[in-house]
Amino acid sequence: MAEELHNPKLDDHPGSNTQKAPEDWVSGDDLMTGAQASYLTTLCEEANEDLPPDGLSKAEASQRIDALKAKLGRD
């Protein structure tokens, strides 16, 4: 009988490769997505903050979204 291979997806606490710091993103310097721009605008309005400037990178938008979510208590 062949030896069974280890499946990390079945571990109690598998490591995640889906969470990476925005400054480490390969596409972090690309312009923010439409979805990021829309969500960031909504969060800015709800937090009574100035609307985000055009031309933010994906990484910058993500960091601003995280900061506004924390400010609004949506962690």
Contact map, one row per residue, 1 for C-alpha under 8 A:
111000000000000000000000000000000000000000000000000000000000000000000000000
111100000000000000000000000000000000000000000000000000000000000000000000000
111110000000000000000000000000000000000000000000000000000000000000000000000
011111000000000000000000000000000000000000000000000000000000000000000000000
001111100000000000000000000000000000000000000000000000000000000000000000000
000111110000000000000000000000000000000000000000000000000000000000000000000
000011111110000000000000000000000000000000000000000000000000000000000000000
000001111110010000000000000000000000000000000000000000000000000000000000000
000000111110010000000000000000000000000000000000000000000000000000000000000
000000111111010000000000000000000000000000000000000000000000000000000000000
000000111111110000000000000000000000000000000000000000000000000000000000000
000000000111110000000000000000000000000000000000000000000000000000000000000
000000000011111000000000000000000000000000000000000000000000000000000000000
000000011111111100000000000000000000000000000000000000000000000000000000000
000000000000111110000000000000000000000000000000000000000000000000000000000
000000000000011111100000000000000000000000000000000000000000000000000000000
000000000000001111110000000000000000000000000000000000000000000000000000000
000000000000000111110000000000000000000000000000000000000000000000000000000
000000000000000111111000000000000000000000000000000000000000000000000000000
000000000000000011111101100000000000000000000000000000000000000000000000000
000000000000000000111111100000000000000000000000000000000000000000000000000
000000000000000000011111100100000000000000000000000000000111011000000000000
000000000000000000001111100100000000000000000000000000000010000000000000000
000000000000000000011111110100000000000000000000000000000000000000000000000
000000000000000000011111111100000000000000000000000000000010000000000000000
000000000000000000000001111110000000000000000000000000000000000000000000000
000000000000000000000000111111000000000000000000000000000100000000000000000
000000000000000000000111111111000000000000000000000000001111000000000000000
000000000000000000000000011111100000000000000000000000001110000000000000000
000000000000000000000000001111110000000000000000000000001100000000000000000
000000000000000000000000000011111000000000000000000000111100000000000000000
000000000000000000000000000001111101100000000000000000111110100000000000000
000000000000000000000000000000111111100000000000000000000100000000000000000
000000000000000000000000000000011111110000000000000000000000000000000000000
000000000000000000000000000000001111111000000000000000000000000000000000000
000000000000000000000000000000011111111100000000000000000100110000000000000
000000000000000000000000000000011111111110000000000100000000100000000000000
000000000000000000000000000000000111111111000000000000000000000000000000000
000000000000000000000000000000000011111111100000000000000000000010000000000
000000000000000000000000000000000001111111110000000100000000100110000000000
000000000000000000000000000000000000111111111000001100000000000000000000000
000000000000000000000000000000000000011111111100000000000000000000000000000
000000000000000000000000000000000000001111111110000000000000000010011000000
000000000000000000000000000000000000000111111111111100000000000000010000000
000000000000000000000000000000000000000011111111111000000000000000000000000
000000000000000000000000000000000000000001111111100000000000000000000000000
000000000000000000000000000000000000000000111111100000000000000000010011000
000000000000000000000000000000000000000000011111110000000000000000000000000
000000000000000000000000000000000000000000011111111000000000000000000000000
000000000000000000000000000000000000000000011001111100000000000000000000000
000000000000000000000000000000000000000010011000111110000000000000000000000
000000000000000000000000000000000000100110010000011111010000000000000000000
000000000000000000000000000000000000000000000000001111110000000000000000000
000000000000000000000000000000000000000000000000000111110000000000000000000
000000000000000000000000000000110000000000000000000011111000000000000000000
000000000000000000000000000000110000000000000000000111111101100000000000000
000000000000000000000000000111110000000000000000000000111111100000000000000
000000000000000000000100001111111001000000000000000000011111110000000000000
000000000000000000000110100110010000000000000000000000001111111000000000000
000000000000000000000100000100000000000000000000000000011111111100000000000
000000000000000000000000000000010001100100000000000000011111111110000000000
000000000000000000000100000000000001000000000000000000000111111111000000000
000000000000000000000100000000000000000000000000000000000011111111100000000
000000000000000000000000000000000000000100000000000000000001111111110000000
000000000000000000000000000000000000001100100000000000000000111111111000000
000000000000000000000000000000000000000000000000000000000000011111111100001
000000000000000000000000000000000000000000000000000000000000001111111110000
000000000000000000000000000000000000000000110010000000000000000111111111000
000000000000000000000000000000000000000000100000000000000000000011111111111
000000000000000000000000000000000000000000000000000000000000000001111111111
000000000000000000000000000000000000000000000010000000000000000000111111110
000000000000000000000000000000000000000000000010000000000000000000011111110
000000000000000000000000000000000000000000000000000000000000000000001111111
000000000000000000000000000000000000000000000000000000000000000000001111111
000000000000000000000000000000000000000000000000000000000000000001001100111
